[in-house]
């Protein structure tokens, strides 16, 4: 099974198990896969900014 197939399987599983919450889980999974911990922090900060909370990323 290639990585593309694995990603599709994980996405399908998340959608089946989480329903409407799947989009956030998929977004976090993709961010982690592409950019690691920093990617997840970027997604979380983006969500917080949408509700008016500013968070400094700081240095790793």
mmCIF file as Biopython writes it, N, C-alpha, C and O atoms, coordinates in Angstrom:
data_model
#
loop_
_atom_site.group_PDB
_atom_site.id
_atom_site.type_symbol
_atom_site.label_atom_id
_atom_site.label_alt_id
_atom_site.label_comp_id
_atom_site.label_asym_id
_atom_site.label_entity_id
_atom_site.label_seq_id
_atom_site.pdbx_PDB_ins_code
_atom_site.Cartn_x
_atom_site.Cartn_y
_atom_site.Cartn_z
_atom_site.occupancy
_atom_site.B_iso_or_equiv
_atom_site.auth_seq_id
_atom_site.auth_asym_id
_atom_site.pdbx_PDB_model_num
ATOM 1   N N  . UNK A ? 1  ? 0.859   -1.183 0.000  1.0 0.0 1  A 1 
ATOM 2   C CA . UNK A ? 1  ? 0.000   0.000  0.000  1.0 0.0 1  A 1 
ATOM 3   C C  . UNK A ? 1  ? 0.893   1.230  0.000  1.0 0.0 1  A 1 
ATOM 4   O O  . UNK A ? 1  ? 1.754   1.386  0.866  1.0 0.0 1  A 1 
ATOM 5   N N  . UNK A ? 2  ? 0.679   2.108  -0.988 1.0 0.0 2  A 1 
ATOM 6   C CA . UNK A ? 2  ? 1.457   3.332  -1.089 1.0 0.0 2  A 1 
ATOM 7   C C  . UNK A ? 2  ? 0.953   4.398  -0.127 1.0 0.0 2  A 1 
ATOM 8   O O  . UNK A ? 2  ? -0.113  4.260  0.472  1.0 0.0 2  A 1 
ATOM 9   N N  . UNK A ? 3  ? 1.737   5.464  0.011  1.0 0.0 3  A 1 
ATOM 10  C CA . UNK A ? 3  ? 1.360   6.545  0.928  1.0 0.0 3  A 1 
ATOM 11  C C  . UNK A ? 3  ? 0.058   7.209  0.507  1.0 0.0 3  A 1 
ATOM 12  O O  . UNK A ? 3  ? -0.747  7.577  1.363  1.0 0.0 3  A 1 
ATOM 13  N N  . UNK A ? 4  ? -0.164  7.370  -0.790 1.0 0.0 4  A 1 
ATOM 14  C CA . UNK A ? 4  ? -1.413  7.969  -1.253 1.0 0.0 4  A 1 
ATOM 15  C C  . UNK A ? 4  ? -2.612  7.128  -0.861 1.0 0.0 4  A 1 
ATOM 16  O O  . UNK A ? 4  ? -3.642  7.648  -0.432 1.0 0.0 4  A 1 
ATOM 17  N N  . UNK A ? 5  ? -2.460  5.813  -1.015 1.0 0.0 5  A 1 
ATOM 18  C CA . UNK A ? 5  ? -3.544  4.900  -0.636 1.0 0.0 5  A 1 
ATOM 19  C C  . UNK A ? 5  ? -3.769  4.913  0.868  1.0 0.0 5  A 1 
ATOM 20  O O  . UNK A ? 5  ? -4.906  4.869  1.337  1.0 0.0 5  A 1 
ATOM 21  N N  . UNK A ? 6  ? -2.674  4.974  1.618  1.0 0.0 6  A 1 
ATOM 22  C CA . UNK A ? 6  ? -2.782  5.026  3.076  1.0 0.0 6  A 1 
ATOM 23  C C  . UNK A ? 6  ? -3.477  6.308  3.516  1.0 0.0 6  A 1 
ATOM 24  O O  . UNK A ? 6  ? -4.330  6.282  4.403  1.0 0.0 6  A 1 
ATOM 25  N N  . UNK A ? 7  ? -3.116  7.424  2.902  1.0 0.0 7  A 1 
ATOM 26  C CA . UNK A ? 7  ? -3.763  8.700  3.224  1.0 0.0 7  A 1 
ATOM 27  C C  . UNK A ? 7  ? -5.259  8.640  2.937  1.0 0.0 7  A 1 
ATOM 28  O O  . UNK A ? 7  ? -6.068  9.126  3.727  1.0 0.0 7  A 1 
ATOM 29  N N  . UNK A ? 8  ? -5.624  8.044  1.805  1.0 0.0 8  A 1 
ATOM 30  C CA . UNK A ? 8  ? -7.045  7.912  1.461  1.0 0.0 8  A 1 
ATOM 31  C C  . UNK A ? 8  ? -7.776  7.048  2.481  1.0 0.0 8  A 1 
ATOM 32  O O  . UNK A ? 8  ? -8.899  7.362  2.874  1.0 0.0 8  A 1 
ATOM 33  N N  . UNK A ? 9  ? -7.141  5.962  2.909  1.0 0.0 9  A 1 
ATOM 34  C CA . UNK A ? 9  ? -7.739  5.076  3.904  1.0 0.0 9  A 1 
ATOM 35  C C  . UNK A ? 9  ? -7.916  5.792  5.240  1.0 0.0 9  A 1 
ATOM 36  O O  . UNK A ? 9  ? -8.960  5.669  5.881  1.0 0.0 9  A 1 
ATOM 37  N N  . UNK A ? 10 ? -6.900  6.536  5.657  1.0 0.0 10 A 1 
ATOM 38  C CA . UNK A ? 10 ? -6.980  7.283  6.917  1.0 0.0 10 A 1 
ATOM 39  C C  . UNK A ? 10 ? -8.075  8.338  6.831  1.0 0.0 10 A 1 
ATOM 40  O O  . UNK A ? 10 ? -8.853  8.499  7.772  1.0 0.0 10 A 1 
ATOM 41  N N  . UNK A ? 11 ? -8.144  9.056  5.720  1.0 0.0 11 A 1 
ATOM 42  C CA . UNK A ? 11 ? -9.179  10.073 5.532  1.0 0.0 11 A 1 
ATOM 43  C C  . UNK A ? 11 ? -10.568 9.450  5.585  1.0 0.0 11 A 1 
ATOM 44  O O  . UNK A ? 11 ? -11.467 9.987  6.232  1.0 0.0 11 A 1 
ATOM 45  N N  . UNK A ? 12 ? -10.746 8.323  4.912  1.0 0.0 12 A 1 
ATOM 46  C CA . UNK A ? 12 ? -12.038 7.629  4.917  1.0 0.0 12 A 1 
ATOM 47  C C  . UNK A ? 12 ? -12.406 7.186  6.332  1.0 0.0 12 A 1 
ATOM 48  O O  . UNK A ? 12 ? -13.546 7.363  6.761  1.0 0.0 12 A 1 
ATOM 49  N N  . UNK A ? 13 ? -11.455 6.617  7.050  1.0 0.0 13 A 1 
ATOM 50  C CA . UNK A ? 13 ? -11.700 6.169  8.420  1.0 0.0 13 A 1 
ATOM 51  C C  . UNK A ? 13 ? -12.091 7.339  9.324  1.0 0.0 13 A 1 
ATOM 52  O O  . UNK A ? 13 ? -13.027 7.231  10.116 1.0 0.0 13 A 1 
ATOM 53  N N  . UNK A ? 14 ? -11.371 8.453  9.202  1.0 0.0 14 A 1 
ATOM 54  C CA . UNK A ? 14 ? -11.688 9.625  10.016 1.0 0.0 14 A 1 
ATOM 55  C C  . UNK A ? 14 ? -13.095 10.131 9.726  1.0 0.0 14 A 1 
ATOM 56  O O  . UNK A ? 14 ? -13.834 10.476 10.649 1.0 0.0 14 A 1 
ATOM 57  N N  . UNK A ? 15 ? -13.468 10.178 8.456  1.0 0.0 15 A 1 
ATOM 58  C CA . UNK A ? 15 ? -14.811 10.645 8.094  1.0 0.0 15 A 1 
ATOM 59  C C  . UNK A ? 15 ? -15.886 9.716  8.633  1.0 0.0 15 A 1 
ATOM 60  O O  . UNK A ? 15 ? -16.924 10.175 9.110  1.0 0.0 15 A 1 
ATOM 61  N N  . UNK A ? 16 ? -15.642 8.407  8.558  1.0 0.0 16 A 1 
ATOM 62  C CA . UNK A ? 16 ? -16.620 7.437  9.060  1.0 0.0 16 A 1 
ATOM 63  C C  . UNK A ? 16 ? -16.769 7.528  10.575 1.0 0.0 16 A 1 
ATOM 64  O O  . UNK A ? 16 ? -17.881 7.471  11.100 1.0 0.0 16 A 1 
ATOM 65  N N  . UNK A ? 17 ? -15.659 7.667  11.264 1.0 0.0 17 A 1 
ATOM 66  C CA . UNK A ? 17 ? -15.679 7.642  12.727 1.0 0.0 17 A 1 
ATOM 67  C C  . UNK A ? 17 ? -16.042 8.981  13.361 1.0 0.0 17 A 1 
ATOM 68  O O  . UNK A ? 17 ? -16.682 9.020  14.412 1.0 0.0 17 A 1 
ATOM 69  N N  . UNK A ? 18 ? -15.635 10.071 12.728 1.0 0.0 18 A 1 
ATOM 70  C CA . UNK A ? 18 ? -15.794 11.385 13.357 1.0 0.0 18 A 1 
ATOM 71  C C  . UNK A ? 18 ? -16.899 12.238 12.762 1.0 0.0 18 A 1 
ATOM 72  O O  . UNK A ? 18 ? -17.272 13.256 13.346 1.0 0.0 18 A 1 
ATOM 73  N N  . UNK A ? 19 ? -17.426 11.850 11.626 1.0 0.0 19 A 1 
ATOM 74  C CA . UNK A ? 19 ? -18.501 12.625 11.015 1.0 0.0 19 A 1 
ATOM 75  C C  . UNK A ? 19 ? -18.097 14.058 10.757 1.0 0.0 19 A 1 
ATOM 76  O O  . UNK A ? 19 ? -17.107 14.316 10.072 1.0 0.0 19 A 1 
ATOM 77  N N  . UNK A ? 20 ? -18.867 15.003 11.307 1.0 0.0 20 A 1 
ATOM 78  C CA . UNK A ? 20 ? -18.621 16.424 11.036 1.0 0.0 20 A 1 
ATOM 79  C C  . UNK A ? 20 ? -17.308 16.927 11.624 1.0 0.0 20 A 1 
ATOM 80  O O  . UNK A ? 20 ? -16.794 17.953 11.177 1.0 0.0 20 A 1 
ATOM 81  N N  . UNK A ? 21 ? -16.758 16.239 12.603 1.0 0.0 21 A 1 
ATOM 82  C CA . UNK A ? 21 ? -15.475 16.643 13.188 1.0 0.0 21 A 1 
ATOM 83  C C  . UNK A ? 21 ? -14.289 16.164 12.355 1.0 0.0 21 A 1 
ATOM 84  O O  . UNK A ? 21 ? -13.145 16.509 12.651 1.0 0.0 21 A 1 
ATOM 85  N N  . UNK A ? 22 ? -14.549 15.386 11.334 1.0 0.0 22 A 1 
ATOM 86  C CA . UNK A ? 22 ? -13.473 14.800 10.535 1.0 0.0 22 A 1 
ATOM 87  C C  . UNK A ? 22 ? -12.623 15.854 9.843  1.0 0.0 22 A 1 
ATOM 88  O O  . UNK A ? 22 ? -11.411 15.671 9.722  1.0 0.0 22 A 1 
ATOM 89  N N  . UNK A ? 23 ? -13.210 16.939 9.390  1.0 0.0 23 A 1 
ATOM 90  C CA . UNK A ? 23 ? -12.440 17.942 8.645  1.0 0.0 23 A 1 
ATOM 91  C C  . UNK A ? 23 ? -11.300 18.501 9.485  1.0 0.0 23 A 1 
ATOM 92  O O  . UNK A ? 23 ? -10.193 18.683 8.979  1.0 0.0 23 A 1 
ATOM 93  N N  . UNK A ? 24 ? -11.554 18.772 10.755 1.0 0.0 24 A 1 
ATOM 94  C CA . UNK A ? 24 ? -10.493 19.269 11.631 1.0 0.0 24 A 1 
ATOM 95  C C  . UNK A ? 24 ? -9.421  18.203 11.815 1.0 0.0 24 A 1 
ATOM 96  O O  . UNK A ? 24 ? -8.229  18.499 11.741 1.0 0.0 24 A 1 
ATOM 97  N N  . UNK A ? 25 ? -9.839  16.974 12.052 1.0 0.0 25 A 1 
ATOM 98  C CA . UNK A ? 25 ? -8.878  15.884 12.236 1.0 0.0 25 A 1 
ATOM 99  C C  . UNK A ? 25 ? -8.032  15.687 10.982 1.0 0.0 25 A 1 
ATOM 100 O O  . UNK A ? 25 ? -6.823  15.472 11.076 1.0 0.0 25 A 1 
ATOM 101 N N  . UNK A ? 26 ? -8.657  15.760 9.818  1.0 0.0 26 A 1 
ATOM 102 C CA . UNK A ? 26 ? -7.929  15.602 8.558  1.0 0.0 26 A 1 
ATOM 103 C C  . UNK A ? 26 ? -6.953  16.761 8.362  1.0 0.0 26 A 1 
ATOM 104 O O  . UNK A ? 26 ? -5.824  16.560 7.917  1.0 0.0 26 A 1 
ATOM 105 N N  . UNK A ? 27 ? -7.389  17.956 8.692  1.0 0.0 27 A 1 
ATOM 106 C CA . UNK A ? 27 ? -6.530  19.133 8.569  1.0 0.0 27 A 1 
ATOM 107 C C  . UNK A ? 27 ? -5.301  18.997 9.476  1.0 0.0 27 A 1 
ATOM 108 O O  . UNK A ? 27 ? -4.185  19.312 9.066  1.0 0.0 27 A 1 
ATOM 109 N N  . UNK A ? 28 ? -5.514  18.526 10.713 1.0 0.0 28 A 1 
ATOM 110 C CA . UNK A ? 28 ? -4.404  18.335 11.645 1.0 0.0 28 A 1 
ATOM 111 C C  . UNK A ? 28 ? -3.484  17.205 11.183 1.0 0.0 28 A 1 
ATOM 112 O O  . UNK A ? 28 ? -2.262  17.327 11.264 1.0 0.0 28 A 1 
ATOM 113 N N  . UNK A ? 29 ? -4.063  16.115 10.703 1.0 0.0 29 A 1 
ATOM 114 C CA . UNK A ? 29 ? -3.270  14.987 10.196 1.0 0.0 29 A 1 
ATOM 115 C C  . UNK A ? 29 ? -2.387  15.431 9.034  1.0 0.0 29 A 1 
ATOM 116 O O  . UNK A ? 29 ? -1.198  15.118 8.990  1.0 0.0 29 A 1 
ATOM 117 N N  . UNK A ? 30 ? -2.978  16.155 8.104  1.0 0.0 30 A 1 
ATOM 118 C CA . UNK A ? 30 ? -2.237  16.622 6.933  1.0 0.0 30 A 1 
ATOM 119 C C  . UNK A ? 30 ? -1.119  17.579 7.343  1.0 0.0 30 A 1 
ATOM 120 O O  . UNK A ? 30 ? -0.001  17.492 6.834  1.0 0.0 30 A 1 
ATOM 121 N N  . UNK A ? 31 ? -1.425  18.485 8.258  1.0 0.0 31 A 1 
ATOM 122 C CA . UNK A ? 31 ? -0.419  19.440 8.725  1.0 0.0 31 A 1 
ATOM 123 C C  . UNK A ? 31 ? 0.742   18.715 9.395  1.0 0.0 31 A 1 
ATOM 124 O O  . UNK A ? 31 ? 1.903   19.060 9.176  1.0 0.0 31 A 1 
ATOM 125 N N  . UNK A ? 32 ? 0.430   17.707 10.214 1.0 0.0 32 A 1 
ATOM 126 C CA . UNK A ? 32 ? 1.488   16.950 10.886 1.0 0.0 32 A 1 
ATOM 127 C C  . UNK A ? 32 ? 2.329   16.182 9.870  1.0 0.0 32 A 1 
ATOM 128 O O  . UNK A ? 32 ? 3.556   16.150 9.962  1.0 0.0 32 A 1 
ATOM 129 N N  . UNK A ? 33 ? 1.667   15.574 8.921  1.0 0.0 33 A 1 
ATOM 130 C CA . UNK A ? 33 ? 2.371   14.788 7.905  1.0 0.0 33 A 1 
ATOM 131 C C  . UNK A ? 33 ? 3.306   15.669 7.082  1.0 0.0 33 A 1 
ATOM 132 O O  . UNK A ? 33 ? 4.428   15.270 6.768  1.0 0.0 33 A 1 
ATOM 133 N N  . UNK A ? 34 ? 2.839   16.870 6.735  1.0 0.0 34 A 1 
ATOM 134 C CA . UNK A ? 34 ? 3.617   17.751 5.863  1.0 0.0 34 A 1 
ATOM 135 C C  . UNK A ? 34 ? 4.664   18.572 6.603  1.0 0.0 34 A 1 
ATOM 136 O O  . UNK A ? 34 ? 5.751   18.802 6.073  1.0 0.0 34 A 1 
ATOM 137 N N  . UNK A ? 35 ? 4.351   19.024 7.836  1.0 0.0 35 A 1 
ATOM 138 C CA . UNK A ? 35 ? 5.249   19.953 8.531  1.0 0.0 35 A 1 
ATOM 139 C C  . UNK A ? 35 ? 5.545   19.567 9.974  1.0 0.0 35 A 1 
ATOM 140 O O  . UNK A ? 35 ? 6.178   20.331 10.703 1.0 0.0 35 A 1 
ATOM 141 N N  . UNK A ? 36 ? 5.089   18.381 10.393 1.0 0.0 36 A 1 
ATOM 142 C CA . UNK A ? 36 ? 5.378   17.928 11.748 1.0 0.0 36 A 1 
ATOM 143 C C  . UNK A ? 36 ? 4.642   18.749 12.801 1.0 0.0 36 A 1 
ATOM 144 O O  . UNK A ? 36 ? 3.580   19.316 12.546 1.0 0.0 36 A 1 
ATOM 145 N N  . UNK A ? 37 ? 5.233   18.795 13.980 1.0 0.0 37 A 1 
ATOM 146 C CA . UNK A ? 37 ? 4.631   19.495 15.120 1.0 0.0 37 A 1 
ATOM 147 C C  . UNK A ? 37 ? 4.332   20.960 14.792 1.0 0.0 37 A 1 
ATOM 148 O O  . UNK A ? 37 ? 3.297   21.498 15.185 1.0 0.0 37 A 1 
ATOM 149 N N  . UNK A ? 38 ? 5.237   21.580 14.080 1.0 0.0 38 A 1 
ATOM 150 C CA . UNK A ? 38 ? 5.049   22.998 13.725 1.0 0.0 38 A 1 
ATOM 151 C C  . UNK A ? 38 ? 3.800   23.192 12.867 1.0 0.0 38 A 1 
ATOM 152 O O  . UNK A ? 38 ? 3.088   24.182 13.030 1.0 0.0 38 A 1 
ATOM 153 N N  . UNK A ? 39 ? 3.532   22.267 11.968 1.0 0.0 39 A 1 
ATOM 154 C CA . UNK A ? 39 ? 2.337   22.345 11.139 1.0 0.0 39 A 1 
ATOM 155 C C  . UNK A ? 39 ? 1.069   22.284 11.960 1.0 0.0 39 A 1 
ATOM 156 O O  . UNK A ? 39 ? 0.114   23.016 11.699 1.0 0.0 39 A 1 
ATOM 157 N N  . UNK A ? 40 ? 1.058   21.399 12.965 1.0 0.0 40 A 1 
ATOM 158 C CA . UNK A ? 40 ? -0.106  21.290 13.847 1.0 0.0 40 A 1 
ATOM 159 C C  . UNK A ? 40 ? -0.292  22.588 14.616 1.0 0.0 40 A 1 
ATOM 160 O O  . UNK A ? 40 ? -1.414  23.077 14.746 1.0 0.0 40 A 1 
ATOM 161 N N  . UNK A ? 41 ? 0.795   23.150 15.125 1.0 0.0 41 A 1 
ATOM 162 C CA . UNK A ? 41 ? 0.700   24.420 15.852 1.0 0.0 41 A 1 
ATOM 163 C C  . UNK A ? 41 ? 0.182   25.538 14.950 1.0 0.0 41 A 1 
ATOM 164 O O  . UNK A ? 41 ? -0.590  26.386 15.397 1.0 0.0 41 A 1 
ATOM 165 N N  . UNK A ? 42 ? 0.595   25.546 13.703 1.0 0.0 42 A 1 
ATOM 166 C CA . UNK A ? 42 ? 0.115   26.564 12.761 1.0 0.0 42 A 1 
ATOM 167 C C  . UNK A ? 42 ? -1.389  26.449 12.552 1.0 0.0 42 A 1 
ATOM 168 O O  . UNK A ? 42 ? -2.089  27.461 12.512 1.0 0.0 42 A 1 
ATOM 169 N N  . UNK A ? 43 ? -1.893  25.219 12.417 1.0 0.0 43 A 1 
ATOM 170 C CA . UNK A ? 43 ? -3.336  25.010 12.235 1.0 0.0 43 A 1 
ATOM 171 C C  . UNK A ? 43 ? -4.092  25.463 13.476 1.0 0.0 43 A 1 
ATOM 172 O O  . UNK A ? 43 ? -5.114  26.141 13.369 1.0 0.0 43 A 1 
ATOM 173 N N  . UNK A ? 44 ? -3.602  25.095 14.643 1.0 0.0 44 A 1 
ATOM 174 C CA . UNK A ? 44 ? -4.267  25.492 15.891 1.0 0.0 44 A 1 
ATOM 175 C C  . UNK A ? 44 ? -4.272  27.010 16.021 1.0 0.0 44 A 1 
ATOM 176 O O  . UNK A ? 44 ? -5.289  27.592 16.397 1.0 0.0 44 A 1 
ATOM 177 N N  . UNK A ? 45 ? -3.151  27.657 15.717 1.0 0.0 45 A 1 
ATOM 178 C CA . UNK A ? 45 ? -3.089  29.116 15.793 1.0 0.0 45 A 1 
ATOM 179 C C  . UNK A ? 45 ? -4.040  29.768 14.797 1.0 0.0 45 A 1 
ATOM 180 O O  . UNK A ? 45 ? -4.656  30.789 15.102 1.0 0.0 45 A 1 
ATOM 181 N N  . UNK A ? 46 ? -4.161  29.190 13.623 1.0 0.0 46 A 1 
ATOM 182 C CA . UNK A ? 46 ? -5.099  29.705 12.612 1.0 0.0 46 A 1 
ATOM 183 C C  . UNK A ? 46 ? -6.536  29.659 13.147 1.0 0.0 46 A 1 
ATOM 184 O O  . UNK A ? 46 ? -7.296  30.612 12.981 1.0 0.0 46 A 1 
ATOM 185 N N  . UNK A ? 47 ? -6.893  28.563 13.779 1.0 0.0 47 A 1 
ATOM 186 C CA . UNK A ? 47 ? -8.238  28.414 14.350 1.0 0.0 47 A 1 
ATOM 187 C C  . UNK A ? 47 ? -8.450  29.421 15.470 1.0 0.0 47 A 1 
ATOM 188 O O  . UNK A ? 47 ? -9.516  30.031 15.563 1.0 0.0 47 A 1 
ATOM 189 N N  . UNK A ? 48 ? -7.449  29.600 16.318 1.0 0.0 48 A 1 
ATOM 190 C CA . UNK A ? 48 ? -7.561  30.566 17.415 1.0 0.0 48 A 1 
ATOM 191 C C  . UNK A ? 48 ? -7.702  31.990 16.887 1.0 0.0 48 A 1 
ATOM 192 O O  . UNK A ? 48 ? -8.467  32.781 17.437 1.0 0.0 48 A 1 
ATOM 193 N N  . UNK A ? 49 ? -6.969  32.322 15.821 1.0 0.0 49 A 1 
ATOM 194 C CA . UNK A ? 49 ? -7.075  33.666 15.230 1.0 0.0 49 A 1 
ATOM 195 C C  . UNK A ? 49 ? -8.487  33.936 14.724 1.0 0.0 49 A 1 
ATOM 196 O O  . UNK A ? 49 ? -8.962  35.070 14.774 1.0 0.0 49 A 1 
ATOM 197 N N  . UNK A ? 50 ? -9.155  32.893 14.235 1.0 0.0 50 A 1 
ATOM 198 C CA . UNK A ? 50 ? -10.522 33.054 13.736 1.0 0.0 50 A 1 
ATOM 199 C C  . UNK A ? 50 ? -11.484 33.499 14.837 1.0 0.0 50 A 1 
ATOM 200 O O  . UNK A ? 50 ? -12.517 34.105 14.552 1.0 0.0 50 A 1 
ATOM 201 N N  . UNK A ? 51 ? -11.149 33.202 16.087 1.0 0.0 51 A 1 
ATOM 202 C CA . UNK A ? 51 ? -12.008 33.617 17.205 1.0 0.0 51 A 1 
ATOM 203 C C  . UNK A ? 51 ? -11.386 34.771 17.986 1.0 0.0 51 A 1 
ATOM 204 O O  . UNK A ? 51 ? -11.829 35.089 19.090 1.0 0.0 51 A 1 
ATOM 205 N N  . UNK A ? 52 ? -10.348 35.402 17.404 1.0 0.0 52 A 1 
ATOM 206 C CA . UNK A ? 52 ? -9.787  36.607 17.990 1.0 0.0 52 A 1 
ATOM 207 C C  . UNK A ? 52 ? -8.676  36.403 18.996 1.0 0.0 52 A 1 
ATOM 208 O O  . UNK A ? 52 ? -8.357  37.327 19.744 1.0 0.0 52 A 1 
ATOM 209 N N  . UNK A ? 53 ? -8.079  35.231 19.042 1.0 0.0 53 A 1 
ATOM 210 C CA . UNK A ? 53 ? -6.987  34.971 19.982 1.0 0.0 53 A 1 
ATOM 211 C C  . UNK A ? 53 ? -5.678  34.939 19.196 1.0 0.0 53 A 1 
ATOM 212 O O  . UNK A ? 53 ? -5.534  34.155 18.258 1.0 0.0 53 A 1 
ATOM 213 N N  . UNK A ? 54 ? -4.728  35.789 19.578 1.0 0.0 54 A 1 
ATOM 214 C CA . UNK A ? 54 ? -3.418  35.807 18.932 1.0 0.0 54 A 1 
ATOM 215 C C  . UNK A ? 54 ? -2.428  35.046 19.799 1.0 0.0 54 A 1 
ATOM 216 O O  . UNK A ? 54 ? -2.319  35.286 21.001 1.0 0.0 54 A 1 
ATOM 217 N N  . UNK A ? 55 ? -1.712  34.126 19.169 1.0 0.0 55 A 1 
ATOM 218 C CA . UNK A ? 55 ? -0.737  33.313 19.886 1.0 0.0 55 A 1 
ATOM 219 C C  . UNK A ? 55 ? 0.592   33.416 19.158 1.0 0.0 55 A 1 
ATOM 220 O O  . UNK A ? 55 ? 0.653   33.281 17.936 1.0 0.0 55 A 1 
ATOM 221 N N  . UNK A ? 56 ? 1.655   33.655 19.914 1.0 0.0 56 A 1 
ATOM 222 C CA . UNK A ? 56 ? 2.987   33.713 19.327 1.0 0.0 56 A 1 
ATOM 223 C C  . UNK A ? 56 ? 3.505   32.297 19.138 1.0 0.0 56 A 1 
ATOM 224 O O  . UNK A ? 56 ? 3.392   31.461 20.034 1.0 0.0 56 A 1 
ATOM 225 N N  . UNK A ? 57 ? 4.073   32.030 17.972 1.0 0.0 57 A 1 
ATOM 226 C CA . UNK A ? 57 ? 4.608   30.696 17.694 1.0 0.0 57 A 1 
ATOM 227 C C  . UNK A ? 57 ? 5.896   30.452 18.464 1.0 0.0 57 A 1 
ATOM 228 O O  . UNK A ? 57 ? 6.176   29.317 18.849 1.0 0.0 57 A 1 
ATOM 229 N N  . UNK A ? 58 ? 6.677   31.484 18.693 1.0 0.0 58 A 1 
ATOM 230 C CA . UNK A ? 58 ? 7.957   31.297 19.365 1.0 0.0 58 A 1 
ATOM 231 C C  . UNK A ? 58 ? 8.907   30.492 18.500 1.0 0.0 58 A 1 
ATOM 232 O O  . UNK A ? 58 ? 8.597   30.175 17.352 1.0 0.0 58 A 1 
ATOM 233 N N  . UNK A ? 59 ? 10.025  30.175 19.034 1.0 0.0 59 A 1 
ATOM 234 C CA . UNK A ? 59 ? 11.024  29.376 18.318 1.0 0.0 59 A 1 
ATOM 235 C C  . UNK A ? 59 ? 11.051  27.990 18.897 1.0 0.0 59 A 1 
ATOM 236 O O  . UNK A ? 59 ? 10.888  27.808 20.103 1.0 0.0 59 A 1 
ATOM 237 N N  . UNK A ? 60 ? 11.262  26.987 18.024 1.0 0.0 60 A 1 
ATOM 238 C CA . UNK A ? 60 ? 11.355  25.585 18.466 1.0 0.0 60 A 1 
ATOM 239 C C  . UNK A ? 60 ? 12.665  25.317 19.140 1.0 0.0 60 A 1 
ATOM 240 O O  . UNK A ? 60 ? 12.917  24.193 19.575 1.0 0.0 60 A 1 
#
